[in-house]
Amino acid sequence: MTLQLKVPKIACAGCVDTVAKAVKSVDATAKIEAEPKTKMVTIETQKSAAEIKKAIAAAGYPAT
């Protein structure tokens, strides 16, 4: 499934790396694309949206 999430706290490449690591911690095969300017993150994953959002939030980047 493909998720599109708005992550308001994402601001730089370091933020993108942190979010990517959080997603990979629950789905190692996930593909992540993030755009700090628009605050949008696109994730291709086999996990549920709830699991992905929980992992990103735990890294300090709550997603909507």
Rosetta blueprint (number, residue, H / E / L):
1 M L
2 T E
3 L E
4 Q E
5 L E
6 K E
7 V L
8 P L
9 K L
10 I L
11 A L
12 C L
13 A H
14 G H
15 C H
16 V H
17 D H
18 T H
19 V H
20 A H
21 K H
22 A H
23 V H
24 K H
25 S H
26 V H
27 D L
28 A L
29 T L
30 A L
31 K E
32 I E
33 E E
34 A E
35 E E
36 P L
37 K L
38 T L
39 K L
40 M E
41 V E
42 T E
43 I E
44 E E
45 T L
46 Q L
47 K L
48 S L
49 A H
50 A H
51 E H
52 I H
53 K H
54 K H
55 A H
56 I H
57 A H
58 A H
59 A L
60 G L
61 Y L
62 P L
63 A L
64 T L
